[in-house]
Amino acid sequence: MLDVLVKAMAFVLTIVLGYTLKRSGLFGKEDYKIVSKIAINITLPCAVISGFAGFKMDYSLFWVLLIGLVSNLIMIGAALFL
């Protein structure tokens, strides 16, 4: 539970830090483009890679994938029919 709280507080701290830096005038109105590129191109891939560090394959989850695929195909077919 403590681990979850620490991660949540890290996200909150990141948001508060960004807001504080914006209010202090360090970032301008057009700087969001640079920050969003950093977040998408660096931070997100790093988070995905570190998330798969302790990944163990559970083959029973393929049934969930199959059920979702079939359900979506049924919904697409119903939409085309209507």
Protein Blocks (a to p, Z undefined) as FASTA:
>chain_A
ZZmmmmmmmmmmmmmmmmmmmmnomacfklmmmmmmmmmmmmmmmmmmmmmmmgccdfkl
mmmmmmmmmmmmmmmmmmmmZZ
